[in-house]
Amino acid sequence: MATFTDLTIGNFYLVVENEGEQITLLEPLMHTDNAVLLMHHDDYETSIWRKKSDSIFEVVDELSIDQLDNYDALFEEEDEEDDDFEEETATSKEN
């Protein structure tokens, strides 16, 4: 069984931390002697600490650079659509 010490800084992982939980996207940011700081990518980004020795139920996948670029592009399009909607709303309020 994998542990958080197995996750490499600079890589992105799809993991199931505990049996029965949903898959999450984690990015290791730094290691200390006994812990790992992770960026949890979900509806919003959250930084979380985990003990290096804590078990990971399953490492589903390690994302390649191409896969990560595709993931980022999905949310850039959403952000652009949100910005366009906000601009249209502001313009209609002015008129």
C-alpha positions in Angstrom: 0.0 0.0 0.0 1.3 3.4 -0.9 2.0 6.2 1.6 2.3 10.0 1.2 6.0 9.8 1.2 5.8 8.0 -2.2 4.3 11.1 -3.8 6.9 13.2 -5.7 6.9 17.0 -5.6 6.1 18.5 -8.9 3.8 15.7 -10.0 0.0 15.4 -9.8 -1.8 12.3 -8.6 -5.3 10.9 -8.7 -5.8 9.1 -5.4 -8.4 7.5 -3.2 -7.1 8.2 0.3 -9.5 5.8 2.1 -11.7 3.0 0.8 -15.1 4.2 -0.4 -14.0 7.8 -0.9 -14.0 9.7 -4.2 -11.0 10.1 -6.4 -9.2 13.4 -5.7 -6.4 15.3 -7.5 -3.4 15.9 -5.2 -0.2 17.8 -5.8 2.6 17.4 -3.3 4.2 20.8 -2.6 6.8 20.1 0.0 8.1 17.4 2.4 9.2 17.9 6.0 10.9 15.3 8.1 7.5 13.7 9.0 4.8 15.3 6.8 3.8 16.3 3.3 2.1 19.5 2.3 -0.4 18.8 -0.5 -2.6 21.0 -2.7 -6.0 19.4 -3.0 -7.6 20.3 -6.3 -11.4 20.3 -6.2 -14.0 23.0 -6.7 -11.4 25.2 -5.1 -7.8 24.5 -4.1 -7.0 23.7 -0.5 -3.6 23.0 1.1 -3.6 20.1 3.5 -1.0 18.3 5.6 -0.6 14.6 5.8 1.8 12.4 7.8 4.3 10.8 5.5 3.6 7.4 7.0 -0.2 7.7 6.4 -1.5 5.1 3.9 -3.1 5.9 0.6 -5.8 3.3 -0.3 -5.1 3.6 -4.0 -2.9 5.8 -6.3 -5.2 5.6 -9.4 -2.9 7.5 -11.7 0.0 9.9 -12.0 -0.9 12.6 -14.5 1.4 13.3 -17.5 2.2 16.8 -18.5 -0.3 16.5 -21.5 -3.0 15.2 -19.2 -2.4 18.1 -16.8 -2.5 20.6 -19.6 -5.8 19.2 -20.7 -7.2 19.4 -17.2 -6.1 23.0 -16.8 -7.6 23.9 -20.2 -11.0 22.6 -19.0 -11.1 25.2 -16.2 -9.6 28.0 -18.2 -12.6 27.7 -20.6 -14.9 27.8 -17.6 -13.2 30.9 -16.2 -13.5 32.7 -19.5 -17.2 31.9 -19.7 -17.7 33.2 -16.2 -15.8 36.4 -17.1 -17.9 36.8 -20.2 -21.2 36.4 -18.2 -20.0 38.9 -15.5 -19.2 41.4 -18.2 -22.6 41.0 -19.9 -24.3 41.3 -16.5 -22.4 44.5 -15.7 -23.1 46.0 -19.1 -26.8 45.3 -18.9 -27.0 46.9 -15.4 -25.4 50.1 -16.8 -28.0 50.4 -19.5 
